[in-house]
Amino acid sequence: MALIWQKTLAATDYQVRSAGQTRRLYTNGVFHSQYNPNRPWTHGVWDLLMLPTLFHQPGQIRRVLVLGVGGGAVIRLLQEHIQPEEIIGIDLNTVHLSVARRFFGVKRSSAQLVRADACDWLRTYRGAPFDLIIDDLFGEEEGEPVRAVNLDVPWCRVLKRHLSTRGIIVVNTMGNRDLRESAFLSHPETARSFRSAWRLSLPLYDNVVGAFLRIDARRNTLYKALDVLPRTAGRKLDFRMRSIPLP
């Protein structure tokens, strides 16, 4: 892929690379985002972060909170396929927010991007609840991606506290073990307010995405919605999904 932009700040190397219309963001060599405005899917983990919204009927996901913006790929997918009324994206990294605007096309008119520590911001937030909360809080260590915030009981309670009565929490994890050990699945009291949970993955990615819903979610609902999404006809999305028993 061609290098189209690079910046080094405080010993951190940022790069945006392109292949045709595809844009990729790398931070210290770690792959953070990919998006192509001419394609309906990224064929990456960002698709999995958006897909659980299809358990709901169109128009029911109105307010969205994205914790960990990166280059904004999931925000672009939400804008393309769901069109929520409001999207707030939180990221501590100023460069990532700038890249999301400049190279990934996240417009000010369709998403509010906030530079803040996501944990501090959400713990002090006093506004209306969200229909969808996406936790994609990742950093990097020695060239490898790592979760920035543990999915322990205190943090999962904070996420739940700001979720609407029929909302969805979607979390990106490093694999099956991380998801199993999250408080959503290992702590019965934390899981109590959810009615269904799903595990989503891609063949070429180690990441596993967990979706925790306050509604009864059926597989056929998502697949039927996927079949009728605009721009996706004939564009197969190869992913795996299975129901997870709640404790």
C-alpha positions as CSV (number, residue, x, y, z in Angstrom):
1,M,0.0,0.0,0.0
2,A,1.2,3.5,-0.8
3,L,2.1,5.8,2.1
4,I,0.1,9.0,1.7
5,W,0.7,10.7,5.1
6,Q,3.0,10.2,8.0
7,K,3.6,12.0,11.3
8,T,5.8,11.2,14.3
9,L,4.8,12.8,17.6
10,A,6.1,12.0,21.1
11,A,7.9,8.9,19.7
12,T,4.7,7.6,18.2
13,D,4.7,7.0,14.4
14,Y,1.4,7.5,12.6
15,Q,0.8,6.5,9.0
16,V,-2.1,6.6,6.6
17,R,-1.7,4.2,3.6
18,S,-3.8,3.7,0.5
19,A,-4.6,1.1,-2.0
20,G,-7.0,2.7,-4.5
21,Q,-9.8,4.3,-2.5
22,T,-9.0,2.2,0.6
23,R,-7.4,4.0,3.5
24,R,-5.6,2.4,6.4
25,L,-4.4,3.9,9.7
26,Y,-1.3,2.5,11.4
27,T,0.0,3.7,14.8
28,N,3.4,2.3,15.7
29,G,2.9,-0.3,13.1
30,V,-0.5,-1.5,14.6
31,F,-3.4,-1.6,12.1
32,H,-6.2,0.6,13.6
33,S,-8.7,1.3,10.8
34,Q,-9.6,0.5,7.2
35,Y,-12.4,2.1,5.1
36,N,-13.2,2.4,1.4
37,P,-16.2,4.7,0.6
38,N,-16.9,2.7,-2.5
39,R,-17.4,-0.6,-0.7
40,P,-20.2,-1.4,1.7
41,W,-17.9,-3.5,4.0
42,T,-14.4,-3.2,5.4
43,H,-14.0,-7.0,5.7
44,G,-12.5,-6.3,9.0
45,V,-13.5,-6.2,12.7
46,W,-15.3,-2.9,12.2
47,D,-18.1,-4.7,10.3
48,L,-18.6,-6.9,13.4
49,L,-18.9,-3.8,15.6
50,M,-21.8,-2.5,13.4
51,L,-23.6,-5.8,12.6
52,P,-25.5,-6.3,16.0
53,T,-27.5,-3.1,15.2
54,L,-29.3,-5.3,12.7
55,F,-31.0,-7.2,15.5
56,H,-33.2,-4.0,15.8
57,Q,-35.7,-2.7,13.4
58,P,-34.6,0.3,11.2
59,G,-34.8,3.6,13.1
60,Q,-34.5,2.1,16.6
61,I,-30.8,2.8,17.0
62,R,-30.9,6.6,17.4
63,R,-28.1,7.5,19.8
64,V,-24.7,5.9,19.4
65,L,-21.5,6.1,21.5
66,V,-18.2,4.9,20.1
67,L,-15.4,4.5,22.6
68,G,-12.2,4.4,20.7
69,V,-12.5,6.1,17.3
70,G,-9.3,5.1,15.6
71,G,-9.7,6.3,12.0
72,G,-13.5,6.2,12.3
73,A,-14.2,3.1,10.2
74,V,-17.2,2.0,12.4
75,I,-18.6,5.5,12.4
76,R,-18.6,5.5,8.6
77,L,-20.3,2.1,8.5
78,L,-23.0,3.3,11.0
79,Q,-23.6,6.4,8.8
80,E,-23.8,4.3,5.7
81,H,-26.1,1.5,6.9
82,I,-27.9,2.7,10.0
83,Q,-28.1,6.5,9.9
84,P,-28.5,7.1,13.6
85,E,-29.7,10.6,14.8
86,E,-26.5,11.1,16.9
87,I,-23.1,9.6,17.0
88,I,-20.5,10.6,19.7
89,G,-17.0,9.3,19.3
90,I,-14.5,9.5,22.2
91,D,-10.7,9.1,21.7
92,L,-7.8,10.3,23.8
93,N,-5.6,10.5,20.7
94,T,-5.8,13.8,18.9
95,V,-4.0,12.5,15.9
96,H,-6.6,9.7,15.4
97,L,-9.4,12.2,15.6
98,S,-7.7,14.4,13.0
99,V,-7.1,11.4,10.7
100,A,-10.7,10.4,11.0
101,R,-11.8,13.8,9.7
102,R,-9.1,14.3,7.1
103,F,-8.6,10.9,5.6
104,F,-11.7,8.8,6.5
105,G,-14.4,11.3,5.8
106,V,-16.0,11.5,9.3
107,K,-18.0,14.8,8.9
108,R,-18.7,17.2,11.7
109,S,-22.4,17.3,10.6
110,S,-22.9,13.5,11.3
111,A,-20.6,12.7,14.2
112,Q,-19.3,14.6,17.3
113,L,-15.7,13.7,18.0
114,V,-14.4,14.4,21.5
115,R,-10.8,14.2,22.7
116,A,-11.1,12.7,26.2
117,D,-10.2,9.7,28.3
118,A,-13.2,7.4,27.5
119,C,-13.4,6.0,31.0
120,D,-13.4,9.4,32.6
121,W,-15.8,10.8,30.1
122,L,-18.4,8.1,30.5
123,R,-18.1,8.0,34.3
124,T,-19.0,11.7,34.5
125,Y,-21.5,11.7,31.7
126,R,-25.0,12.8,32.7
127,G,-26.9,12.9,29.5
128,A,-29.5,10.7,27.8
129,P,-28.7,7.0,27.5
130,F,-27.4,5.4,24.3
131,D,-29.1,2.7,22.1
132,L,-25.7,1.4,21.1
133,I,-22.4,1.6,23.0
134,I,-19.3,0.3,21.2
135,D,-16.2,-0.3,23.3
136,D,-13.2,-0.5,20.9
137,L,-10.6,0.8,23.4
138,F,-7.3,-0.5,22.1
139,G,-3.7,0.6,22.4
140,E,-0.4,-1.0,21.4
141,E,2.5,-2.6,23.1
142,E,5.7,-3.7,21.3
143,G,3.9,-3.5,18.0
144,E,0.9,-5.6,19.1
145,P,-2.6,-4.4,19.8
146,V,-3.8,-4.6,23.4
147,R,-7.1,-3.7,25.1
148,A,-6.7,-0.4,26.9
149,V,-9.4,-1.0,29.5
150,N,-10.2,-4.3,31.2
151,L,-13.8,-5.5,30.9
152,D,-14.1,-6.0,34.6
153,V,-17.1,-5.5,36.8
154,P,-16.7,-1.8,37.5
155,W,-16.2,-0.8,33.9
156,C,-19.0,-3.1,32.6
157,R,-21.3,-1.5,35.2
158,V,-20.4,2.0,33.9
159,L,-21.2,0.8,30.3
160,K,-24.6,-0.6,31.4
161,R,-25.5,2.5,33.4
162,H,-25.6,4.6,30.2
163,L,-27.5,2.0,28.0
164,S,-31.1,2.5,27.0
165,T,-33.8,0.0,28.0
166,R,-33.5,-1.9,24.7
167,G,-29.9,-1.1,23.9
168,I,-26.8,-3.0,22.8
169,I,-23.3,-3.0,24.2
170,V,-20.7,-4.2,21.7
171,V,-17.1,-5.0,22.8
172,N,-14.0,-5.8,20.8
173,T,-11.7,-8.3,22.5
174,M,-8.5,-10.1,21.6
175,G,-10.0,-13.5,21.5
176,N,-12.4,-16.1,23.0
177,R,-10.6,-16.1,26.4
178,D,-10.9,-12.3,26.8
179,L,-14.6,-12.4,26.0
180,R,-15.3,-15.3,28.3
181,E,-13.5,-13.6,31.2
182,S,-15.3,-10.3,30.7
183,A,-17.7,-9.4,33.5
184,F,-20.6,-9.7,31.0
185,L,-20.1,-13.5,30.9
186,S,-18.2,-14.2,34.1
187,H,-20.2,-12.2,36.6
188,P,-24.0,-13.1,36.9
189,E,-25.0,-9.8,38.5
190,T,-23.4,-7.9,35.6
191,A,-25.1,-10.1,33.0
192,R,-28.5,-10.0,34.7
193,S,-30.0,-7.0,32.7
194,F,-29.3,-8.6,29.3
195,R,-31.6,-11.0,27.5
196,S,-29.3,-12.3,24.8
197,A,-25.6,-12.3,23.9
198,W,-23.8,-13.1,20.6
199,R,-20.2,-13.8,19.6
200,L,-19.0,-12.6,16.2
201,S,-15.7,-13.3,14.4
202,L,-14.0,-13.3,11.1
203,P,-11.9,-16.1,9.5
204,L,-8.7,-14.0,9.2
205,Y,-8.9,-12.0,12.5
206,D,-8.1,-13.2,16.0
207,N,-10.4,-10.6,17.4
208,V,-13.7,-11.7,18.9
209,V,-16.6,-9.3,19.2
210,G,-19.3,-9.7,21.9
211,A,-22.8,-8.2,21.6
212,F,-24.9,-7.9,24.7
213,L,-28.6,-7.0,24.1
214,R,-31.5,-6.0,26.3
215,I,-33.8,-7.7,23.8
216,D,-34.3,-11.2,22.7
217,A,-32.2,-11.3,19.5
218,R,-32.7,-14.0,16.9
219,R,-30.2,-15.0,14.2
220,N,-32.8,-14.8,11.4
221,T,-33.6,-11.2,12.2
222,L,-30.0,-10.1,11.6
223,Y,-29.6,-12.1,8.4
224,K,-32.9,-10.9,6.9
225,A,-31.9,-7.3,7.6
226,L,-28.4,-7.9,6.1
227,D,-30.1,-9.2,2.9
228,V,-32.0,-6.0,2.3
229,L,-29.3,-3.4,3.2
230,P,-28.8,-0.9,0.4
231,R,-25.5,-1.3,-1.6
232,T,-24.8,-4.8,-0.2
233,A,-26.7,-7.0,-2.7
234,G,-24.3,-9.6,-4.0
235,R,-21.6,-8.4,-1.6
236,K,-21.1,-11.4,0.7
237,L,-19.8,-10.8,4.1
238,D,-18.0,-13.8,5.5
239,F,-18.4,-13.8,9.2
240,R,-19.3,-16.2,12.0
241,M,-21.9,-15.7,14.7
242,R,-23.2,-17.8,17.5
243,S,-25.4,-17.3,20.6
244,I,-23.7,-17.2,24.0
245,P,-25.5,-18.5,27.1
246,L,-25.6,-15.8,29.8
247,P,-24.7,-16.8,33.4
